[in-house]
Amino acid sequence: MVTAPPPPETRTVHSRRVACDGDEGALGHPRIWLQIDERNFADCPYCDRRFVLEGDGGGDHH
């Protein structure tokens, strides 16, 4: 069985909606918004950074 390698970085967040721009300034990637679903994490399709929800997502502001 082949398993996927772990994402390069994991960040703990308190909101189900997070932004990622690669944190590399001009060398990063376009800012995108990710929605954390019932799995309680989301992976950036550009840099593979994983955002893991801590708590119940009570940091969401609509």
C-alpha positions as CSV (number, residue, x, y, z in Angstrom):
1,M,0.0,0.0,0.0
2,V,1.4,3.4,-1.0
3,T,0.6,6.3,1.3
4,A,0.8,10.0,0.6
5,P,3.7,11.9,2.1
6,P,2.8,14.3,4.9
7,P,2.1,17.9,4.0
8,P,5.2,20.2,4.3
9,E,3.6,22.3,7.0
10,T,0.6,22.1,9.3
11,R,-1.0,25.2,10.9
12,T,-3.6,25.1,13.7
13,V,-6.4,27.6,13.1
14,H,-9.5,28.6,15.0
15,S,-11.8,29.4,12.0
16,R,-13.3,27.2,9.3
17,R,-12.4,29.8,6.6
18,V,-8.7,30.4,6.1
19,A,-6.5,32.2,3.6
20,C,-3.2,30.9,2.2
21,D,-0.7,32.8,0.0
22,G,2.4,30.6,0.5
23,D,4.0,33.1,2.9
24,E,6.8,33.7,0.4
25,G,6.1,37.3,-0.6
26,A,6.6,37.6,-4.4
27,L,7.7,33.9,-4.5
28,G,4.5,32.7,-2.9
29,H,1.3,31.9,-4.7
30,P,-2.0,33.7,-5.3
31,R,-4.0,34.2,-2.1
32,I,-6.8,31.7,-2.0
33,W,-9.5,31.0,0.6
34,L,-10.0,27.5,1.9
35,Q,-13.1,26.1,3.8
36,I,-12.4,23.5,6.5
37,D,-15.0,20.8,6.2
38,E,-16.3,18.0,8.5
39,R,-12.8,16.4,8.4
40,N,-11.6,19.4,10.4
41,F,-8.7,20.2,8.0
42,A,-8.0,21.7,4.5
43,D,-5.0,21.4,2.3
44,C,-3.8,24.2,0.1
45,P,-3.7,23.0,-3.6
46,Y,-0.7,25.3,-4.3
47,C,1.8,24.6,-1.4
48,D,0.2,21.6,0.3
49,R,0.1,23.4,3.6
50,R,-2.5,21.8,5.9
51,F,-4.8,23.9,8.1
52,V,-6.2,22.0,11.0
53,L,-9.2,23.3,13.0
54,E,-8.7,23.5,16.7
55,G,-11.9,23.6,18.7
56,D,-15.3,24.0,17.1
57,G,-14.5,26.8,14.6
58,G,-15.9,29.5,16.9
59,G,-13.5,32.0,15.4
60,D,-15.7,32.3,12.3
61,H,-16.9,35.8,11.7
62,H,-19.7,36.3,9.1
